[in-house]
Amino acid sequence: MTQESTEGEAVMDLCVQEETFHHCCQLLLQQSEQLRDGWSWESVQGSQVGYLKKTALRSVDFNSSSVWDQVGSSSDSGSHTVCRQQQQEKSALVASYDSDSIKEDIADDDGVCAVSKDSREVLQYEYHILYSCSYSTPVLYFRAFTLEGRSLSLEEVWSSVHPNFGIRLQNSPLNTITQQEHPLLGQPFFMIHPCKTEEFMRPVLQLARDQHRPVNYVLTWLSVVGPLVGLDVPLMYFTLLLPSPSLLSNTKPN
Amino acid sequence: MSDTAESPTESPPKEEPPKEEPAPPAEESATSEDKKKIDVLLKAVGDTPIMKTKKWAVERGRTVQSLSQFISRFLKLDATEQLFIYVNQSFAPSPDQDVGILFDCFGSDGKLVLHYCKSQAWG
């Protein structure tokens, strides 16, 4: 799929061909090994098809007390009061700032709202990066378990989305995080829907192209979607020199 | 480090939060290093509104999320809109990342350039 840029000059691909996806994954893997970031390539027996995989522990602060009730009684749900929504609203009210400076009180973590330590839980996440043929983009699949091995419900996953991505996502995320059968493993996973990928890749691909800066499509894509679900991409991926100067995305000026 | 307005005809006075403002609640983890400020230059991408003031002095310890919220409020984005921020024209920083660290890694000419773009929110 190609799109005209706003200038109407060059044509820029906002998607990625499967071969390029593989190439990007291999480069990511090389960097991951250098950085000990834990990614591995899993391939389906007897075929080229595969995916990147990583497991990690994540400390999650559940945002909704209703979810907390589902999780169980071991925590003190009564003291888990303020969810991020209230926190953000409070920040907005306090921030009567003068237009030309950032005031100290515009902070999302000023300690204004006391969140009980009990509301944090350490979870085990497993992330898979697959290629979607229908969207021609990478797709992030994941599953999450408590340390006791209980799988998270969809509601719990929605409540553990990073608050940076809006109350709307936490409350009505149907279009974004869904339960899907893993295309290669056939097991139930959660998936971040790829429909917005072009939209958030467009600005950065345009910027990179304008600066003649090589971009690893998969790595850049991951830097946007990963944080939604607790997967931060270490900065070192972007400070290390890329191993090869060849174009890693499909941005090609005509 | 001072706040600088974009207009070349003005010489705005150095702007800092007024001293009589009540001190923010002390954070145990905030160090004096976190309070140091770095210069950030904000650049709009696409048809995202351009901020009247583009250059800001930001505390090192402020997170990308906090800065993103500030820009969103400044631009009066509504709940259906999401702001994306890009560093080094090549990736998106984690919302929990300190801007000070980004400045250390990707700053040049004494400033950190951040591109921002508004889009339809997830959800």
Interface residues (C-beta under 8 A of the other chain):
Chain A: T6 Q88 S91 A92 A95 D98 S99 D100 S101 I102 K103 E104 D105 I106 A107 D108 D109 D110 G111 V112 H162 P163 N164 F165 G166 I167 R168 L169 Q170 N171 S172 P173 N175 T176 K196 E199 F200 R202 P203 V204 Q206 L207 A208 D210 Q211 R213 V215 L219 T220 S223 V224 G226 P227 L228 D232 V233 L235 Y237 F238 T239
Chain B: D3 A5 P12 E15 E16 P17 E21 A23 P24 P25 E27 V45 G46 K52 T53 W56 A57 V58 E59 R62 T63 V64 Q65 S66 L67 S68 Q69 F70 R73 F74 A79 T80 Q82 F84 Y86 V87 N88 Q89 S90 F91 A92 P93 S94 P95 D96 Q97 I101 L102 C105 F106 H115 C117 S119 Q120 A121 W122 G123
